[in-house]
Amino acid sequence: MSKKNITTLKQIAEELNLSISTVSRALNDHPDISLKTKEKVISVSKKFNYAPNLFAKGFRSHKTNIIGVIVPNIAHYFTSTLLKGVISEAEIHGYKIIISESRNNVQKEAEMLETMKQFGVDGILLSLVRKTHNVDSILKVLEHIPLVLFDKVSTKVPCTQVVIDDEDAAFRAVEHLINTGKKRIAIIKETEKSFNSEKRFAGYLRALKNYNLEIDENLILSTEDISMHQGKRLTSILLSLQNRPDGVFAVTDGAAIGVIKTLKKHKIKIPEEIGVVGFSNSENSIIIEPKLTTIDQPGHRIGEVAFRALINEINNNDNTVNNKTIVIKTNIIVRESSFKSLVTT
């Protein structure tokens, strides 16, 4: 197969007997170029199917209008809502997006950061992998490129960070179960010391302490893979206890749905015997029966705000690095898994 020919500015210039700089300025709608010349250049560029090399252009101008986005798992529902928020805001501001997946792998995350830097992106939006403890690779990139952390963040990185208040959201989730009369509330969380999971665990503990409820280590279960499958497995462990819980808070909807499936399998009444609350307000939260009470995590909003924060960093002319945390509000969505008398919506 023969190699395809790529049209260059030089070929267009030779076709019209113009200088390369004139062709370039005409394509960029420069005011010094006459309308007649612009029309000729555009006509020939279309004829030759000319496409500008954004990276070469960015190398010359030190600006590509391209933003790099690195997330742990593109397939995750919540991540897709984050990306939609980023993309919609990027379109408004005239930016292109390069999306990469770290696959929750520390080495892959570092490689993607380096690749984004080599591409010459104007800035990077980064959601950390669970096991990101050494942030040296991030700090090196931050020396050269504006970077904003969103969703999964770290206090070790001195940059703008866009998050929800995970601790407060978890507190309200557990408080809701307490207000429905539950007194032995279990939690299903991540084994890894991820920023989000630890904050949600802190909220769980604070709620129990505030309402003078016993903190029973048997009701604190952890798993590295916080999935529906693990939710099922850990619920079986909870049901094997002599003193079962009467409520379960899972730090993801996936795990919470696993809880519901196992309770139904054992013919346990939800929420009369055991109430269940999840976290994220995923699409599956309204498909499962009973519908899942959950924390609404506004991914689209987080993506929008993170993008705008990054644009502010890019346009910051004094080269100072902002080190602030932007907190996005969450709400608890009460459904039948925790409150039986609720009218179905």
C-alpha positions as CSV (number, residue, x, y, z in Angstrom):
1,M,0.0,0.0,0.0
2,S,1.5,3.4,-1.0
3,K,1.9,6.1,1.5
4,K,-0.7,8.8,1.3
5,N,0.5,12.3,0.3
6,I,-0.2,15.0,2.9
7,T,-0.8,18.5,1.6
8,T,1.5,21.1,3.1
9,L,1.4,24.9,3.2
10,K,4.3,25.0,0.8
11,Q,2.3,23.1,-1.9
12,I,-0.6,25.5,-1.6
13,A,1.8,28.5,-1.7
14,E,3.5,27.1,-4.9
15,E,0.1,26.5,-6.5
16,L,-0.9,30.2,-6.0
17,N,2.6,31.7,-6.3
18,L,2.4,33.1,-2.8
19,S,4.7,32.9,0.2
20,I,4.1,30.3,2.8
21,S,3.6,33.0,5.4
22,T,0.9,34.6,3.3
23,V,-0.9,31.3,2.9
24,S,-0.7,30.7,6.7
25,R,-2.0,34.1,7.5
26,A,-4.8,33.8,5.0
27,L,-5.9,30.5,6.6
28,N,-5.9,32.1,10.0
29,D,-8.0,35.0,8.8
30,H,-5.3,37.6,9.4
31,P,-6.6,41.2,8.8
32,D,-3.5,42.1,6.7
33,I,-4.6,39.6,4.0
34,S,-7.1,40.7,1.4
35,L,-10.5,39.0,1.1
36,K,-9.7,38.0,-2.5
37,T,-6.5,36.3,-1.4
38,K,-8.2,34.5,1.5
39,E,-10.8,33.1,-0.8
40,K,-8.2,31.8,-3.3
41,V,-6.2,30.2,-0.5
42,I,-9.3,28.6,1.0
43,S,-10.4,27.3,-2.3
44,V,-7.1,25.6,-3.1
45,S,-6.8,24.2,0.4
46,K,-10.2,22.6,0.0
47,K,-9.3,21.2,-3.4
48,F,-6.1,19.6,-1.9
49,N,-8.0,18.5,1.3
50,Y,-5.5,20.4,3.4
51,A,-5.7,19.8,7.1
52,P,-3.5,21.9,9.5
53,N,-1.0,20.1,11.7
54,L,-2.2,21.2,15.1
55,F,1.0,20.0,16.8
56,A,3.3,21.8,14.4
57,K,1.1,24.9,14.7
58,G,1.2,24.6,18.5
59,F,5.0,24.3,18.4
60,R,5.3,27.6,16.6
61,S,2.7,29.5,18.6
62,H,3.3,27.7,22.0
63,K,-0.4,27.0,22.0
64,T,-2.3,24.1,20.6
65,N,-5.8,24.6,22.0
66,I,-5.7,21.0,23.0
67,I,-6.4,19.7,26.5
68,G,-5.2,16.3,27.8
69,V,-7.6,14.3,30.1
70,I,-6.4,11.3,32.0
71,V,-8.9,9.1,33.9
72,P,-8.6,5.7,35.6
73,N,-11.4,3.9,33.8
74,I,-13.3,5.3,30.7
75,A,-15.9,2.6,30.9
76,H,-17.1,3.7,34.4
77,Y,-20.5,5.4,34.3
78,F,-19.5,8.2,36.6
79,T,-16.3,8.8,34.5
80,S,-18.4,9.1,31.3
81,T,-20.5,11.9,33.0
82,L,-17.3,13.7,34.0
83,L,-16.0,13.5,30.4
84,K,-19.3,14.8,28.9
85,G,-19.0,17.8,31.2
86,V,-15.4,18.4,30.1
87,I,-16.2,17.9,26.4
88,S,-19.2,20.2,26.4
89,E,-17.2,23.0,28.1
90,A,-14.3,22.5,25.7
91,E,-16.6,23.0,22.7
92,I,-17.8,26.3,24.1
93,H,-14.2,27.5,24.5
94,G,-12.9,26.2,21.2
95,Y,-10.6,23.5,22.6
96,K,-10.0,19.9,21.4
97,I,-9.7,17.1,23.9
98,I,-7.3,14.1,24.0
99,I,-8.7,11.4,26.4
100,S,-6.4,8.7,27.9
101,E,-7.1,5.9,30.3
102,S,-4.6,5.0,33.1
103,R,-6.4,1.8,33.8
104,N,-5.8,2.4,37.5
105,N,-2.1,1.7,36.9
106,V,0.5,4.0,38.5
107,Q,3.1,3.4,35.8
108,K,0.5,3.9,33.0
109,E,-0.5,7.2,34.6
110,A,3.1,8.5,34.6
111,E,3.5,7.4,31.0
112,M,0.3,9.2,30.0
113,L,1.4,12.4,31.7
114,E,4.7,12.3,29.8
115,T,2.9,11.6,26.5
116,M,0.6,14.6,27.0
117,K,3.6,16.8,27.7
118,Q,5.2,15.5,24.5
119,F,2.0,16.3,22.5
120,G,2.3,19.9,23.7
121,V,-1.1,20.1,25.2
122,D,-2.0,23.4,26.8
123,G,-3.1,21.8,30.0
124,I,-4.0,18.5,31.7
125,L,-7.0,17.4,33.7
126,L,-6.1,14.4,35.8
127,S,-8.1,12.0,37.9
128,L,-5.7,9.9,40.0
129,V,-5.5,6.1,40.1
130,R,-6.2,4.5,43.5
131,K,-2.6,3.7,44.3
132,T,-1.0,7.1,43.4
133,H,1.2,7.7,46.5
134,N,4.3,9.0,44.8
135,V,3.4,12.2,43.0
136,D,6.9,13.0,41.6
137,S,5.8,12.5,38.0
138,I,2.8,14.8,38.5
139,L,4.9,17.5,40.1
140,K,7.4,17.4,37.2
141,V,4.7,18.0,34.7
142,L,3.2,20.7,36.8
143,E,6.5,22.7,36.5
144,H,5.8,23.0,32.7
145,I,2.1,22.6,32.1
146,P,-1.0,23.8,33.9
147,L,-2.7,20.8,35.6
148,V,-5.9,20.5,37.5
149,L,-6.9,17.4,39.5
150,F,-10.6,16.4,39.6
151,D,-12.7,13.7,41.3
152,K,-9.7,11.5,42.6
153,V,-7.2,14.0,44.0
154,S,-4.3,14.3,46.5
155,T,-3.3,16.9,49.0
156,K,0.4,16.2,47.9
157,V,-0.1,18.0,44.6
158,P,-0.2,21.9,44.9
159,C,-2.7,22.7,42.3
160,T,-6.4,23.5,41.8
161,Q,-8.6,20.5,42.7
162,V,-12.2,20.0,41.9
163,V,-14.0,17.5,44.2
164,I,-17.2,16.8,46.1
165,D,-17.3,16.8,49.9
166,D,-17.1,13.0,50.2
167,E,-17.0,13.0,54.0
168,D,-20.1,15.2,54.3
169,A,-22.0,13.2,51.6
170,A,-21.2,9.9,53.4
171,F,-22.2,11.4,56.8
172,R,-25.6,12.4,55.3
173,A,-26.1,8.9,53.8
174,V,-25.5,7.2,57.1
175,E,-27.5,9.8,59.0
176,H,-30.4,9.1,56.7
177,L,-30.3,5.4,57.6
178,I,-30.1,6.4,61.3
179,N,-33.1,8.7,60.9
180,T,-35.1,5.7,59.5
181,G,-34.4,3.8,62.7
182,K,-31.3,1.8,61.8
183,K,-28.8,1.3,64.6
184,R,-26.3,-1.4,63.3
185,I,-25.0,0.1,60.0
186,A,-22.3,-1.7,58.0
187,I,-20.0,-0.1,55.5
188,I,-18.5,-1.6,52.3
189,K,-15.5,0.4,51.3
190,E,-12.2,0.1,49.4
191,T,-9.2,-1.7,50.9
192,E,-6.8,0.7,49.2
193,K,-6.3,4.0,50.9
194,S,-7.9,6.0,48.1
195,F,-8.7,9.6,48.8
196,N,-12.4,9.2,48.1
197,S,-13.0,6.0,50.0
198,E,-11.2,7.2,53.1
199,K,-13.2,10.4,53.2
200,R,-16.4,8.4,52.9
201,F,-15.3,6.1,55.7
202,A,-14.6,9.2,57.8
203,G,-18.1,10.4,57.2
204,Y,-19.5,7.0,58.2
205,L,-17.5,7.0,61.5
206,R,-18.5,10.6,62.3
207,A,-22.2,9.8,61.8
208,L,-22.1,6.8,64.2
209,K,-20.2,8.9,66.8
210,N,-22.6,11.9,66.5
211,Y,-25.6,9.6,67.2
212,N,-23.8,7.6,69.9
213,L,-24.0,4.3,67.9
214,E,-21.5,1.5,68.5
215,I,-18.6,1.2,66.0
216,D,-18.5,-2.6,65.4
217,E,-15.4,-3.7,63.5
218,N,-17.4,-6.7,62.2
219,L,-19.5,-4.3,60.2
220,I,-16.6,-2.6,58.5
221,L,-15.8,-4.6,55.3
222,S,-13.2,-3.6,52.7
223,T,-12.4,-4.8,49.2
224,E,-9.9,-3.7,46.5
225,D,-12.4,-4.2,43.7
226,I,-15.4,-2.2,44.9
227,S,-17.8,-3.9,42.5
228,M,-21.2,-5.5,42.4
229,H,-19.6,-8.9,42.7
230,Q,-17.8,-7.9,45.8
231,G,-20.9,-6.3,47.2
232,K,-22.6,-9.7,46.9
233,R,-19.7,-11.5,48.5
234,L,-19.3,-9.1,51.4
235,T,-23.1,-9.1,52.1
236,S,-23.0,-12.8,52.5
237,I,-20.3,-12.3,55.2
238,L,-22.6,-9.7,56.9
239,L,-25.5,-12.1,56.8
240,S,-23.4,-14.8,58.4
241,L,-22.9,-12.7,61.6
242,Q,-24.8,-13.7,64.7
243,N,-25.8,-10.0,65.1
244,R,-26.6,-8.9,61.6
245,P,-26.7,-5.2,60.5
246,D,-30.0,-3.4,59.9
247,G,-28.5,-1.0,57.4
248,V,-25.6,-1.0,54.8
249,F,-23.8,1.9,53.3
250,A,-21.7,1.1,50.3
251,V,-19.2,3.6,48.9
252,T,-20.3,2.9,45.3
253,D,-23.6,2.1,43.6
254,G,-22.1,-1.0,42.1
255,A,-21.4,-2.5,45.5
256,A,-24.8,-1.4,46.9
257,I,-26.6,-3.1,44.0
258,G,-24.6,-6.3,44.9
259,V,-25.9,-5.9,48.5
260,I,-29.5,-5.6,47.3
261,K,-29.2,-8.7,45.0
262,T,-27.9,-10.8,47.9
263,L,-30.5,-9.6,50.3
264,K,-33.2,-10.5,47.8
265,K,-31.7,-13.9,47.2
266,H,-32.0,-14.6,51.0
267,K,-35.6,-13.1,51.0
268,I,-34.6,-10.3,53.4
269,K,-37.1,-7.4,53.3
270,I,-35.6,-4.2,52.0
271,P,-35.6,-1.7,53.8
272,E,-37.7,-3.1,56.7
273,E,-35.0,-5.6,57.8
274,I,-32.0,-4.0,56.2
275,G,-31.9,-0.6,54.5
276,V,-29.3,0.1,51.7
277,V,-27.6,3.3,50.5
278,G,-25.1,3.7,47.7
279,F,-23.0,6.4,46.2
280,S,-23.0,8.0,42.7
281,N,-26.6,7.9,41.5
282,S,-25.7,5.7,38.5
283,E,-28.1,4.6,35.8
284,N,-28.4,1.2,37.5
285,S,-29.6,2.8,40.7
286,I,-33.1,3.2,39.2
287,I,-33.1,-0.1,37.4
288,I,-32.5,-2.3,40.4
289,E,-35.6,-3.3,42.5
290,P,-36.1,-1.8,45.0
291,K,-34.6,1.4,43.5
292,L,-31.5,2.5,45.3
293,T,-31.1,5.4,47.7
294,T,-27.9,7.1,46.8
295,I,-25.7,10.2,46.8
296,D,-26.1,12.1,43.6
297,Q,-22.5,12.8,42.4
298,P,-22.8,15.5,39.7
299,G,-20.2,14.3,37.3
300,H,-21.2,16.6,34.4
301,R,-20.9,19.6,36.7
302,I,-17.5,18.5,38.1
303,G,-16.2,18.1,34.5
304,E,-17.4,21.6,33.5
305,V,-16.0,23.3,36.6
306,A,-12.6,21.4,36.3
307,F,-12.3,22.5,32.6
308,R,-13.0,26.1,33.4
309,A,-10.5,26.0,36.3
310,L,-7.9,24.7,33.9
311,I,-8.6,27.4,31.3
312,N,-8.1,30.0,34.1
313,E,-4.7,28.4,34.8
314,I,-3.7,28.4,31.2
315,N,-4.7,32.1,30.8
316,N,-2.9,33.1,34.0
317,N,-0.2,35.5,32.8
318,D,1.7,35.8,36.0
319,N,2.7,32.1,36.0
320,T,1.6,31.6,39.6
321,V,0.1,28.2,40.4
322,N,-3.3,28.2,42.1
323,N,-3.6,25.9,45.1
324,K,-7.3,25.8,45.9
325,T,-10.0,23.3,46.3
326,I,-13.4,23.8,44.6
327,V,-16.1,21.7,46.2
328,I,-19.2,20.8,44.2
329,K,-22.4,20.2,46.2
330,T,-24.1,16.8,46.3
331,N,-27.6,15.6,47.3
332,I,-29.0,12.4,48.7
333,I,-31.6,10.8,46.5
334,V,-34.0,8.9,48.7
335,R,-35.6,5.8,47.1
336,E,-37.2,2.6,48.2
337,S,-34.1,0.8,49.3
338,S,-34.1,2.8,52.5
339,F,-37.6,4.4,52.8
340,K,-40.5,2.1,52.0
341,S,-43.3,4.6,52.1
342,L,-41.7,6.8,49.4
343,V,-43.9,7.2,46.3
344,T,-42.1,5.7,43.3
345,T,-40.7,8.3,40.9
